[in-house]
Amino acid sequence: VIGYLIEFKEFMPSAPMRLEKGIPTANITYHRETLEKYGGFDDRMWLAEDILLHWKMFQSGERILFDPEIKVTHLNKTGWRRVLGYQIDLGSLSAVARRRGGMPGTILLKYPPLILLMPFARTYRALVWFARHDRGVLLLFLLIWPIYFLAAAYWSFGFLSERWSKDDGSAAN
């Protein structure tokens, strides 16, 4: 549940239809011309490559329609070790995407102590999102928020580790 909530909170069936600057690639289709126009996914990255592609598209004025009526099945990571390890990897490659793409969040790369605030910010944003869009999930979230915070802390650890490393994110797991 934690892996699903932390990754897809804004893209659950209860979320409103809207235009976005990016959505997870677990629930998206592209026209071939769009991928060709923006160079497709950065094949040096095995995670967060969608963030980088969508940022390029957004910078050129593109928007992606999120339609909650379109249903997909996504197999999330299960087990603490896999969920938390994945959050580290996702945090690390999110830092790489921000470095490569000049995206929002690069301030975290410039001022690493701010990264320590990210678990608080992510947990608060999730609380606000669920309060506005899904009261049923809000109740669940209120019960499990410490675990959500822990997963957000692991993501932040990955982001911070990447900030201090020389790796460009191209290593695959």
OpenMM code with the backbone's topology and positions (N, CA, C; nanometers):
from openmm import Vec3, app, unit

residues = "VAL ILE GLY TYR LEU ILE GLU PHE LYS GLU PHE MET PRO SER ALA PRO MET ARG LEU GLU LYS GLY ILE PRO THR ALA ASN ILE THR TYR HIS ARG GLU THR LEU GLU LYS TYR GLY GLY PHE ASP ASP ARG MET TRP LEU ALA GLU ASP ILE LEU LEU HIS TRP LYS MET PHE GLN SER GLY GLU ARG ILE LEU PHE ASP PRO GLU ILE LYS VAL THR HIS LEU ASN LYS THR GLY TRP ARG ARG VAL LEU GLY TYR GLN ILE ASP LEU GLY SER LEU SER ALA VAL ALA ARG ARG ARG GLY GLY MET PRO GLY THR ILE LEU LEU LYS TYR PRO PRO LEU ILE LEU LEU MET PRO PHE ALA ARG THR TYR ARG ALA LEU VAL TRP PHE ALA ARG HIS ASP ARG GLY VAL LEU LEU LEU PHE LEU LEU ILE TRP PRO ILE TYR PHE LEU ALA ALA ALA TYR TRP SER PHE GLY PHE LEU SER GLU ARG TRP SER LYS ASP ASP GLY SER ALA ALA ASN".split()
positions = [
    Vec3(0.0819, -0.1190, 0.0000),
    Vec3(0.0000, 0.0000, 0.0000),
    Vec3(0.0870, 0.1264, 0.0000),
    Vec3(0.1929, 0.1264, 0.0798),
    Vec3(0.2779, 0.2452, 0.0894),
    Vec3(0.3408, 0.2786, -0.0452),
    Vec3(0.3948, 0.1777, -0.1127),
    Vec3(0.4561, 0.2023, -0.2428),
    Vec3(0.3581, 0.2645, -0.3409),
    Vec3(0.2362, 0.2140, -0.3394),
    Vec3(0.1313, 0.2663, -0.4285),
    Vec3(0.0960, 0.4104, -0.3921),
    Vec3(0.0750, 0.4355, -0.2645),
    Vec3(0.0353, 0.5702, -0.2220),
    Vec3(0.1439, 0.6739, -0.2483),
    Vec3(0.2693, 0.6376, -0.2207),
    Vec3(0.3763, 0.7371, -0.2349),
    Vec3(0.4047, 0.7670, -0.3826),
    Vec3(0.3848, 0.6683, -0.4698),
    Vec3(0.4129, 0.6913, -0.6113),
    Vec3(0.2949, 0.7457, -0.6898),
    Vec3(0.1736, 0.7027, -0.6542),
    Vec3(0.0590, 0.7298, -0.7397),
    Vec3(-0.0521, 0.8084, -0.6718),
    Vec3(-0.0236, 0.8746, -0.5607),
    Vec3(-0.1306, 0.9414, -0.4852),
    Vec3(-0.2128, 1.0371, -0.5708),
    Vec3(-0.1497, 1.1058, -0.6624),
    Vec3(-0.2198, 1.2047, -0.7449),
    Vec3(-0.2826, 1.1438, -0.8702),
    Vec3(-0.2635, 1.0127, -0.8881),
    Vec3(-0.3094, 0.9471, -1.0111),
    Vec3(-0.3960, 0.8250, -0.9808),
    Vec3(-0.4641, 0.8289, -0.8682),
    Vec3(-0.5543, 0.7216, -0.8292),
    Vec3(-0.6900, 0.7440, -0.8964),
    Vec3(-0.7746, 0.6415, -0.9003),
    Vec3(-0.9059, 0.6561, -0.9646),
    Vec3(-0.9914, 0.7690, -0.9069),
    Vec3(-0.9671, 0.8093, -0.7830),
    Vec3(-1.0453, 0.9169, -0.7213),
    Vec3(-0.9956, 1.0563, -0.7606),
    Vec3(-0.8815, 1.0632, -0.8269),
    Vec3(-0.8242, 1.1924, -0.8660),
    Vec3(-0.9057, 1.2534, -0.9802),
    Vec3(-0.9094, 1.3853, -0.9881),
    Vec3(-0.9860, 1.4496, -1.0960),
    Vec3(-0.9143, 1.4411, -1.2306),
    Vec3(-0.9944, 1.4422, -1.3382),
    Vec3(-0.9374, 1.4524, -1.4723),
    Vec3(-0.8744, 1.5907, -1.4837),
    Vec3(-0.7553, 1.5971, -1.5418),
    Vec3(-0.6875, 1.7253, -1.5514),
    Vec3(-0.5683, 1.7143, -1.6457),
    Vec3(-0.5191, 1.8303, -1.6878),
    Vec3(-0.3953, 1.8362, -1.7649),
    Vec3(-0.2802, 1.8460, -1.6666),
    Vec3(-0.1742, 1.7723, -1.6938),
    Vec3(-0.0575, 1.7664, -1.6063),
    Vec3(0.0690, 1.7930, -1.6853),
    Vec3(0.1742, 1.8285, -1.6133),
    Vec3(0.3035, 1.8423, -1.6805),
    Vec3(0.3732, 1.7078, -1.6930),
    Vec3(0.3298, 1.6102, -1.6185),
    Vec3(0.3856, 1.4757, -1.6285),
    Vec3(0.3050, 1.3795, -1.5442),
    Vec3(0.3031, 1.2542, -1.5868),
    Vec3(0.2388, 1.1489, -1.5078),
    Vec3(0.3269, 1.0248, -1.5142),
    Vec3(0.3081, 0.9330, -1.4213),
    Vec3(0.3895, 0.8106, -1.4252),
    Vec3(0.3652, 0.7332, -1.5547),
    Vec3(0.4696, 0.6743, -1.6072),
    Vec3(0.4558, 0.6015, -1.7337),
    Vec3(0.3880, 0.4664, -1.7156),
    Vec3(0.3491, 0.4328, -1.5945),
    Vec3(0.2731, 0.3100, -1.5730),
    Vec3(0.1309, 0.3249, -1.6268),
    Vec3(0.0920, 0.4468, -1.6627),
    Vec3(-0.0455, 0.4729, -1.7040),
    Vec3(-0.0484, 0.5818, -1.8115),
    Vec3(0.0221, 0.5580, -1.9222),
    Vec3(0.0295, 0.6622, -2.0242),
    Vec3(0.0500, 0.6002, -2.1619),
    Vec3(0.0028, 0.6693, -2.2620),
    Vec3(0.0349, 0.6348, -2.4007),
    Vec3(0.0825, 0.7624, -2.4693),
    Vec3(0.1658, 0.7447, -2.5699),
    Vec3(0.2192, 0.8573, -2.6459),
    Vec3(0.1930, 0.8333, -2.7940),
    Vec3(0.1807, 0.9404, -2.8680),
    Vec3(0.1875, 0.9302, -3.0129),
    Vec3(0.3355, 0.9140, -3.0473),
    Vec3(0.3634, 0.8312, -3.1428),
    Vec3(0.5026, 0.8082, -3.1837),
    Vec3(0.5726, 0.9401, -3.2173),
    Vec3(0.5003, 1.0304, -3.2849),
    Vec3(0.5586, 1.1586, -3.3243),
    Vec3(0.6046, 1.2389, -3.2023),
    Vec3(0.5303, 1.2272, -3.0938),
    Vec3(0.5676, 1.2999, -2.9714),
    Vec3(0.6992, 1.2465, -2.9174),
    Vec3(0.7114, 1.1149, -2.9101),
    Vec3(0.8374, 1.0565, -2.8610),
    Vec3(0.9537, 1.0944, -2.9520),
    Vec3(0.9308, 1.0908, -3.0806),
    Vec3(1.0366, 1.1273, -3.1744),
    Vec3(1.0754, 1.2742, -3.1612),
    Vec3(0.9758, 1.3597, -3.1457),
    Vec3(1.0007, 1.5037, -3.1344),
    Vec3(1.0874, 1.5379, -3.0132),
    Vec3(1.0639, 1.4693, -2.9011),
    Vec3(1.1355, 1.5018, -2.7774),
    Vec3(1.2500, 1.4063, -2.7463),
    Vec3(1.2802, 1.3161, -2.8380),
    Vec3(1.3955, 1.2287, -2.8214),
    Vec3(1.3689, 1.1044, -2.7380),
    Vec3(1.2462, 1.0793, -2.7011),
    Vec3(1.2141, 0.9585, -2.6249),
    Vec3(1.2740, 0.9608, -2.4851),
    Vec3(1.2806, 0.8442, -2.4281),
    Vec3(1.3334, 0.8301, -2.2925),
    Vec3(1.4852, 0.8249, -2.2944),
    Vec3(1.5454, 0.8785, -2.1917),
    Vec3(1.6905, 0.8739, -2.1751),
    Vec3(1.7263, 0.7307, -2.1372),
    Vec3(1.7853, 0.6566, -2.2303),
    Vec3(1.8125, 0.5154, -2.2040),
    Vec3(1.9320, 0.4932, -2.1115),
    Vec3(1.9939, 0.6010, -2.0648),
    Vec3(2.0988, 0.5873, -1.9627),
    Vec3(2.0388, 0.5770, -1.8228),
    Vec3(1.9075, 0.6004, -1.8133),
    Vec3(1.8389, 0.5952, -1.6830),
    Vec3(1.7419, 0.4777, -1.6824),
    Vec3(1.7301, 0.4117, -1.5699),
    Vec3(1.6349, 0.3012, -1.5596),
    Vec3(1.5158, 0.3384, -1.4712),
    Vec3(1.5177, 0.4547, -1.4113),
    Vec3(1.4059, 0.5115, -1.3360),
    Vec3(1.4087, 0.6621, -1.3592),
    Vec3(1.2963, 0.7256, -1.3424),
    Vec3(1.2819, 0.8722, -1.3518),
    Vec3(1.3069, 0.9261, -1.4921),
    Vec3(1.3225, 0.8371, -1.5892),
    Vec3(1.3382, 0.8820, -1.7266),
    Vec3(1.2110, 0.9488, -1.7767),
    Vec3(1.0964, 0.9098, -1.7197),
    Vec3(0.9702, 0.9736, -1.7578),
    Vec3(0.9643, 1.1172, -1.7076),
    Vec3(1.0198, 1.1432, -1.5903),
    Vec3(1.0220, 1.2791, -1.5355),
    Vec3(1.0989, 1.3713, -1.6297),
    Vec3(1.2113, 1.3226, -1.6773),
    Vec3(1.2958, 1.4013, -1.7668),
    Vec3(1.2266, 1.4271, -1.9017),
    Vec3(1.1672, 1.3229, -1.9596),
    Vec3(1.0960, 1.3393, -2.0867),
    Vec3(0.9786, 1.4352, -2.0707),
    Vec3(0.9011, 1.4179, -1.9662),
    Vec3(0.7838, 1.5037, -1.9472),
    Vec3(0.8235, 1.6484, -1.9207),
    Vec3(0.9378, 1.6695, -1.8572),
    Vec3(0.9834, 1.8069, -1.8351),
    Vec3(1.0170, 1.8737, -1.9686),
    Vec3(1.0836, 1.7995, -2.0581),
    Vec3(1.1132, 1.8546, -2.1908),
    Vec3(0.9840, 1.8913, -2.2631),
    Vec3(0.8859, 1.8042, -2.2537),
    Vec3(0.7576, 1.8283, -2.3194),
    Vec3(0.6885, 1.9505, -2.2582),
    Vec3(0.6878, 1.9581, -2.1267),
    Vec3(0.6239, 2.0693, -2.0564),
    Vec3(0.6900, 2.2022, -2.0931),
    Vec3(0.8227, 2.2036, -2.1000),
    Vec3(0.8963, 2.3251, -2.1357),
    Vec3(0.8575, 2.3754, -2.2747),
    Vec3(0.8118, 2.2848, -2.3616),
    Vec3(0.7708, 2.3227, -2.4970),
    Vec3(0.6208, 2.3491, -2.5070),
    Vec3(0.5522, 2.3487, -2.3936),
    Vec3(0.4106, 2.3808, -2.3943),
    Vec3(0.3162, 2.2619, -2.3981),
    Vec3(0.3693, 2.1401, -2.3982),
    Vec3(0.2848, 2.0207, -2.3993),
    Vec3(0.2243, 1.9977, -2.2611),
    Vec3(0.1062, 1.9386, -2.2593),
    Vec3(0.0422, 1.8952, -2.1360),
    Vec3(-0.0093, 1.7543, -2.1587),
    Vec3(-0.0161, 1.6765, -2.0519),
    Vec3(-0.0624, 1.5386, -2.0599),
    Vec3(-0.1962, 1.5300, -1.9877),
    Vec3(-0.2928, 1.4680, -2.0525),
    Vec3(-0.4244, 1.4518, -1.9919),
    Vec3(-0.4236, 1.3307, -1.9005),
    Vec3(-0.4582, 1.3524, -1.7735),
    Vec3(-0.4817, 1.2411, -1.6817),
    Vec3(-0.6312, 1.2173, -1.6765),
    Vec3(-0.6724, 1.0973, -1.7145),
    Vec3(-0.8137, 1.0597, -1.7128),
    Vec3(-0.8304, 0.9419, -1.6174),
    Vec3(-0.8925, 0.9632, -1.5014),
    Vec3(-0.9061, 0.8560, -1.4024),
    Vec3(-0.9986, 0.7431, -1.4474),
    Vec3(-1.0710, 0.7642, -1.5555),
    Vec3(-1.1578, 0.6579, -1.6066),
    Vec3(-1.0788, 0.5491, -1.6781),
    Vec3(-0.9571, 0.5803, -1.7190),
    Vec3(-0.8727, 0.4808, -1.7853),
    Vec3(-0.8079, 0.3971, -1.6755),
    Vec3(-0.8376, 0.2700, -1.6760),
    Vec3(-0.7907, 0.1800, -1.5701),
    Vec3(-0.6730, 0.0962, -1.6184),
    Vec3(-0.5753, 0.0812, -1.5321),
    Vec3(-0.4618, -0.0073, -1.5583),
    Vec3(-0.4360, -0.0889, -1.4331),
    Vec3(-0.3660, -0.1979, -1.4515),
    Vec3(-0.3192, -0.2763, -1.3381),
    Vec3(-0.1700, -0.2530, -1.3287),
    Vec3(-0.1253, -0.2124, -1.2125),
    Vec3(0.0166, -0.1875, -1.1907),
    Vec3(0.0604, -0.2745, -1.0743),
    Vec3(0.1615, -0.3542, -1.0965),
    Vec3(0.2128, -0.4407, -0.9904),
    Vec3(0.3192, -0.3643, -0.9125),
    Vec3(0.2827, -0.3222, -0.7944),
    Vec3(0.3750, -0.2465, -0.7106),
    Vec3(0.4705, -0.3396, -0.6374),
    Vec3(0.5795, -0.2823, -0.5941),
    Vec3(0.6746, -0.3561, -0.5123),
    Vec3(0.6046, -0.3974, -0.3826),
    Vec3(0.6392, -0.5139, -0.3331),
    Vec3(0.5861, -0.5593, -0.2053),
    Vec3(0.7030, -0.6009, -0.1164),
    Vec3(0.6799, -0.5991, 0.0126),
    Vec3(0.7857, -0.6323, 0.1076),
    Vec3(0.8668, -0.5090, 0.1403),
    Vec3(0.8970, -0.4934, 0.2675),
    Vec3(0.9670, -0.3728, 0.3136),
    Vec3(1.0977, -0.3483, 0.2409),
    Vec3(1.1777, -0.4502, 0.2265),
    Vec3(1.3092, -0.4334, 0.1638),
    Vec3(1.2958, -0.3823, 0.0210),
    Vec3(1.2041, -0.4392, -0.0551),
    Vec3(1.1863, -0.3968, -0.1939),
    Vec3(1.1260, -0.2570, -0.2037),
    Vec3(1.0247, -0.2286, -0.1213),
    Vec3(0.9596, -0.0967, -0.1268),
    Vec3(1.0576, 0.0134, -0.0880),
    Vec3(1.1274, -0.0058, 0.0220),
    Vec3(1.2200, 0.0987, 0.0682),
    Vec3(1.3428, 0.1090, -0.0215),
    Vec3(1.3928, -0.0033, -0.0690),
    Vec3(1.5047, -0.0001, -0.1639),
    Vec3(1.4679, 0.0715, -0.2923),
    Vec3(1.3467, 0.0487, -0.3379),
    Vec3(1.2989, 0.1165, -0.4586),
    Vec3(1.2886, 0.2667, -0.4356),
    Vec3(1.2474, 0.3079, -0.3176),
    Vec3(1.2390, 0.4512, -0.2867),
    Vec3(1.3782, 0.5145, -0.2904),
    Vec3(1.4786, 0.4443, -0.2423),
    Vec3(1.6164, 0.4957, -0.2502),
    Vec3(1.6556, 0.5144, -0.3960),
    Vec3(1.6304, 0.4121, -0.4780),
    Vec3(1.6642, 0.4204, -0.6202),
    Vec3(1.5882, 0.5333, -0.6891),
    Vec3(1.4601, 0.5451, -0.6580),
    Vec3(1.3781, 0.6493, -0.7200),
    Vec3(1.4248, 0.7886, -0.6774),
    Vec3(1.4599, 0.8049, -0.5512),
    Vec3(1.5131, 0.9330, -0.5044),
    Vec3(1.6437, 0.9678, -0.5736),
    Vec3(1.7307, 0.8698, -0.5844),
    Vec3(1.8603, 0.8905, -0.6487),
    Vec3(1.8439, 0.9336, -0.7945),
    Vec3(1.7632, 0.8607, -0.8684),
    Vec3(1.7466, 0.8940, -1.0095),
    Vec3(1.6601, 1.0169, -1.0305),
    Vec3(1.5785, 1.0530, -0.9338),
    Vec3(1.5068, 1.1813, -0.9413),
    Vec3(1.6069, 1.2962, -0.9328),
    Vec3(1.7106, 1.2784, -0.8517),
    Vec3(1.8159, 1.3802, -0.8441),
    Vec3(1.8899, 1.3902, -0.9775),
    Vec3(1.9181, 1.2753, -1.0384),
    Vec3(1.9853, 1.2741, -1.1684),
    Vec3(1.9001, 1.3474, -1.2720),
    Vec3(1.7697, 1.3180, -1.2736),
    Vec3(1.6799, 1.3832, -1.3703),
    Vec3(1.6806, 1.5340, -1.3505),
    Vec3(1.6805, 1.5780, -1.2279),
    Vec3(1.6804, 1.7220, -1.2014),
    Vec3(1.8123, 1.7852, -1.2448),
    Vec3(1.9205, 1.7165, -1.2216),
    Vec3(2.0503, 1.7681, -1.2634),
    Vec3(2.0579, 1.7770, -1.4150),
    Vec3(2.0137, 1.6748, -1.4839),
    Vec3(2.0222, 1.6719, -1.6305),
    Vec3(1.9250, 1.7676, -1.6978),
    Vec3(1.8069, 1.7841, -1.6388),
    Vec3(1.7032, 1.8586, -1.7070),
    Vec3(1.6813, 1.9997, -1.6575),
    Vec3(1.7549, 2.0432, -1.5539),
    Vec3(1.7327, 2.1769, -1.4998),
    Vec3(1.5906, 2.1937, -1.4489),
    Vec3(1.5385, 2.0909, -1.3889),
    Vec3(1.3987, 2.0876, -1.3457),
    Vec3(1.3785, 2.1515, -1.2097),
    Vec3(1.2511, 2.1765, -1.1746),
    Vec3(1.2229, 2.2202, -1.0377),
    Vec3(1.2791, 2.1164, -0.9396),
    Vec3(1.3263, 2.1635, -0.8311),
    Vec3(1.3884, 2.0741, -0.7331),
    Vec3(1.5399, 2.0788, -0.7367),
    Vec3(1.5960, 2.1479, -0.8369),
    Vec3(1.7421, 2.1573, -0.8418),
    Vec3(1.7968, 2.2365, -0.7231),
    Vec3(1.7118, 2.3147, -0.6582),
    Vec3(1.7559, 2.3859, -0.5378),
    Vec3(1.8021, 2.2870, -0.4312),
    Vec3(1.7417, 2.1673, -0.4318),
    Vec3(1.7829, 2.0641, -0.3376),
    Vec3(1.9261, 2.0176, -0.3657),
    Vec3(1.9636, 2.0173, -0.4922),
    Vec3(2.1001, 1.9797, -0.5276),
    Vec3(2.1993, 2.0879, -0.4852),
    Vec3(2.1549, 2.2124, -0.4926),
    Vec3(2.2419, 2.3245, -0.4561),
    Vec3(2.2545, 2.3390, -0.3043),
    Vec3(2.1460, 2.3118, -0.2317),
    Vec3(2.1429, 2.3260, -0.0856),
    Vec3(2.0992, 2.1939, -0.0221),
    Vec3(2.1893, 2.0962, -0.0125),
    Vec3(2.1546, 1.9626, 0.0354),
    Vec3(2.0833, 1.9561, 0.1712),
    Vec3(2.1074, 2.0471, 0.2657),
    Vec3(2.0316, 2.0360, 0.3917),
    Vec3(1.8799, 2.0419, 0.3713),
    Vec3(1.8347, 2.1055, 0.2622),
    Vec3(1.6913, 2.1105, 0.2346),
    Vec3(1.6336, 1.9719, 0.2071),
    Vec3(1.7177, 1.8808, 0.1607),
    Vec3(1.6721, 1.7447, 0.1316),
    Vec3(1.6182, 1.6793, 0.2583),
    Vec3(1.6748, 1.7159, 0.3723),
    Vec3(1.6294, 1.6584, 0.4993),
    Vec3(1.4855, 1.6972, 0.5323),
    Vec3(1.4358, 1.8032, 0.4707),
    Vec3(1.2976, 1.8462, 0.4934),
    Vec3(1.1975, 1.7743, 0.4015),
    Vec3(1.2475, 1.7062, 0.3008),
    Vec3(1.1592, 1.6448, 0.2021),
    Vec3(1.0612, 1.5423, 0.2603),
    Vec3(1.0981, 1.4557, 0.3532),
    Vec3(0.9973, 1.3631, 0.4067),
    Vec3(0.8798, 1.4371, 0.4705),
    Vec3(0.9082, 1.5471, 0.5378),
    Vec3(0.8010, 1.6274, 0.5981),
    Vec3(0.7136, 1.6894, 0.4898),
    Vec3(0.7770, 1.7475, 0.3882),
    Vec3(0.7033, 1.8122, 0.2796),
    Vec3(0.6188, 1.7110, 0.2030),
    Vec3(0.6760, 1.5948, 0.1727),
    Vec3(0.6014, 1.4943, 0.0959),
    Vec3(0.4844, 1.4384, 0.1762),
    Vec3(0.5046, 1.4175, 0.3052),
    Vec3(0.3964, 1.3660, 0.3892),
    Vec3(0.2849, 1.4696, 0.4014),
    Vec3(0.3215, 1.5953, 0.4190),
    Vec3(0.2222, 1.7018, 0.4281),
    Vec3(0.1436, 1.7149, 0.2973),
    Vec3(0.2152, 1.7125, 0.1836),
    Vec3(0.1472, 1.7229, 0.0539),
    Vec3(0.0501, 1.6072, 0.0321),
    Vec3(0.0891, 1.4882, 0.0764),
    Vec3(-0.0010, 1.3725, 0.0638),
    Vec3(-0.1250, 1.3922, 0.1500),
    Vec3(-0.1069, 1.4400, 0.2713),
    Vec3(-0.2197, 1.4661, 0.3610),
    Vec3(-0.3178, 1.5642, 0.2961),
    Vec3(-0.2665, 1.6720, 0.2430),
    Vec3(-0.3511, 1.7733, 0.1785),
    Vec3(-0.4203, 1.7149, 0.0559),
    Vec3(-0.3472, 1.6389, -0.0252),
    Vec3(-0.4060, 1.5804, -0.1463),
    Vec3(-0.5235, 1.4895, -0.1097),
    Vec3(-0.5010, 1.3981, -0.0142),
    Vec3(-0.6072, 1.3053, 0.0228),
    Vec3(-0.7246, 1.3775, 0.0881),
    Vec3(-0.6984, 1.4814, 0.1649),
    Vec3(-0.8065, 1.5585, 0.2270),
    Vec3(-0.8941, 1.6235, 0.1198),
    Vec3(-0.8346, 1.6660, 0.0099),
    Vec3(-0.9095, 1.7324, -0.0976),
    Vec3(-0.9784, 1.6346, -0.1921),
    Vec3(-0.9148, 1.5196, -0.2157),
    Vec3(-0.9605, 1.4348, -0.3255),
    Vec3(-1.0103, 1.2960, -0.2874),
    Vec3(-0.9754, 1.2457, -0.1708),
    Vec3(-1.0163, 1.1085, -0.1388),
    Vec3(-1.0211, 1.0881, 0.0120),
    Vec3(-1.1374, 1.1172, 0.0694),
    Vec3(-1.1526, 1.1071, 0.2155),
    Vec3(-1.1358, 0.9634, 0.2653),
    Vec3(-1.1740, 0.8651, 0.1846),
    Vec3(-1.1568, 0.7249, 0.2239),
    Vec3(-1.0104, 0.6898, 0.2400),
    Vec3(-0.9285, 0.7299, 0.1437),
    Vec3(-0.7848, 0.7047, 0.1520),
    Vec3(-0.7229, 0.7921, 0.2612),
    Vec3(-0.7805, 0.9088, 0.2847),
    Vec3(-0.7310, 0.9954, 0.3920),
    Vec3(-0.7337, 0.9220, 0.5261),
    Vec3(-0.8400, 0.8511, 0.5531),
    Vec3(-0.8486, 0.7771, 0.6797),
    Vec3(-0.7381, 0.6722, 0.6890),
    Vec3(-0.7170, 0.5998, 0.5810),
    Vec3(-0.6069, 0.5026, 0.5776),
    Vec3(-0.4744, 0.5737, 0.5979),
    Vec3(-0.4558, 0.6841, 0.5270),
    Vec3(-0.3304, 0.7601, 0.5367),
    Vec3(-0.3038, 0.8050, 0.6806),
    Vec3(-0.4076, 0.8507, 0.7489),
    Vec3(-0.3902, 0.8955, 0.8878),
    Vec3(-0.3437, 0.7818, 0.9789),
    Vec3(-0.3806, 0.6599, 0.9439),
    Vec3(-0.3363, 0.5441, 1.0221),
    Vec3(-0.1923, 0.5036, 0.9912),
    Vec3(-0.1526, 0.5229, 0.8678),
    Vec3(-0.0214, 0.4707, 0.8263),
    Vec3(0.0809, 0.5794, 0.7937),
    Vec3(0.0516, 0.7059, 0.8256),
    Vec3(0.1425, 0.8136, 0.7856),
    Vec3(0.2857, 0.7942, 0.8355),
    Vec3(0.3100, 0.7338, 0.9533),
    Vec3(0.4509, 0.7164, 0.9917),
    Vec3(0.5276, 0.6275, 0.8931),
    Vec3(0.4598, 0.5286, 0.8367),
    Vec3(0.5246, 0.4410, 0.7394),
    Vec3(0.5462, 0.5164, 0.6078),
    Vec3(0.4498, 0.5987, 0.5704),
    Vec3(0.4635, 0.6828, 0.4521),
    Vec3(0.5834, 0.7762, 0.4697),
    Vec3(0.5938, 0.8358, 0.5867),
    Vec3(0.7061, 0.9247, 0.6182),
    Vec3(0.8381, 0.8492, 0.6059),
    Vec3(0.8418, 0.7259, 0.6555),
    Vec3(0.9631, 0.6445, 0.6461),
    Vec3(1.0015, 0.6223, 0.4997),
    Vec3(0.9039, 0.5870, 0.4162),
    Vec3(0.9321, 0.5671, 0.2738),
    Vec3(0.9820, 0.6970, 0.2100),
    Vec3(0.9221, 0.8093, 0.2475),
    Vec3(0.9670, 0.9395, 0.1961),
    Vec3(1.1092, 0.9697, 0.2436),
    Vec3(1.1432, 0.9264, 0.3640),
    Vec3(1.2800, 0.9455, 0.4152),
    Vec3(1.3790, 0.8625, 0.3337),
    Vec3(1.3401, 0.7425, 0.2945),
    Vec3(1.4283, 0.6592, 0.2117),
    Vec3(1.4477, 0.7241, 0.0746),
    Vec3(1.3403, 0.7793, 0.0168),
    Vec3(1.3524, 0.8521, -0.1099),
    Vec3(1.4525, 0.9668, -0.0936),
    Vec3(1.4400, 1.0404, 0.0155),
    Vec3(1.5293, 1.1545, 0.0408),
    Vec3(1.6732, 1.1086, 0.0581),
    Vec3(1.6913, 0.9949, 0.1230),
    Vec3(1.8257, 0.9394, 0.1382),
    Vec3(1.8859, 0.9101, 0.0005),
    Vec3(1.8059, 0.8521, -0.0888),
    Vec3(1.8541, 0.8262, -0.2247),
    Vec3(1.8901, 0.9551, -0.2967),
    Vec3(1.8059, 1.0556, -0.2831),
    Vec3(1.8315, 1.1859, -0.3454),
    Vec3(1.9609, 1.2456, -0.2908),
    Vec3(1.9767, 1.2405, -0.1599),
    Vec3(2.0961, 1.2949, -0.0952),
    Vec3(2.2210, 1.2171, -0.1359),
    Vec3(2.2112, 1.0841, -0.1432),
    Vec3(2.3267, 1.0030, -0.1839),
    Vec3(2.3712, 1.0403, -0.3238),
    Vec3(2.2745, 1.0607, -0.4131),
    Vec3(2.3081, 1.0992, -0.5501),
    Vec3(2.3722, 1.2373, -0.5520),
    Vec3(2.3259, 1.3245, -0.4683),
    Vec3(2.3823, 1.4600, -0.4613),
    Vec3(2.5309, 1.4540, -0.4315),
    Vec3(2.5713, 1.3592, -0.3476),
    Vec3(2.7118, 1.3503, -0.3079),
    Vec3(2.7942, 1.2604, -0.3982),
    Vec3(2.7298, 1.1839, -0.4862),
    Vec3(2.8051, 1.0901, -0.5702),
    Vec3(2.8477, 1.1553, -0.7009),
    Vec3(2.9326, 1.0892, -0.7701),
    Vec3(2.9762, 1.1337, -0.9030),
    Vec3(2.9004, 1.0592, -1.0122),
    Vec3(2.8164, 0.9622, -0.9737),
    Vec3(2.7433, 0.8798, -1.0687),
    Vec3(2.6411, 0.9635, -1.1455),
    Vec3(2.6224, 0.9331, -1.2725),
    Vec3(2.5259, 1.0081, -1.3537),
    Vec3(2.3928, 0.9342, -1.3656),
    Vec3(2.3755, 0.8261, -1.2883),
    Vec3(2.2486, 0.7546, -1.2887),
    Vec3(2.2364, 0.6494, -1.3950),
    Vec3(2.3420, 0.6233, -1.4692),
    Vec3(2.3295, 0.5292, -1.5805),
    Vec3(2.3447, 0.3844, -1.5379),
    Vec3(2.3884, 0.3589, -1.4173),
    Vec3(2.4030, 0.2206, -1.3727),
    Vec3(2.2657, 0.1583, -1.3531),
    Vec3(2.2495, 0.0385, -1.4004),
    Vec3(2.1206, -0.0315, -1.3865),
    Vec3(2.1263, -0.1252, -1.2684),
    Vec3(2.0112, -0.1480, -1.2087),
    Vec3(2.0008, -0.2421, -1.0974),
    Vec3(1.9804, -0.3813, -1.1481),
] * unit.nanometer
topology = app.Topology()
chain = topology.addChain("A")
for resn in residues:
    res = topology.addResidue(resn, chain)
    for name in ("N", "CA", "C"):
        topology.addAtom(name, app.Element.getBySymbol(name[0]), res)
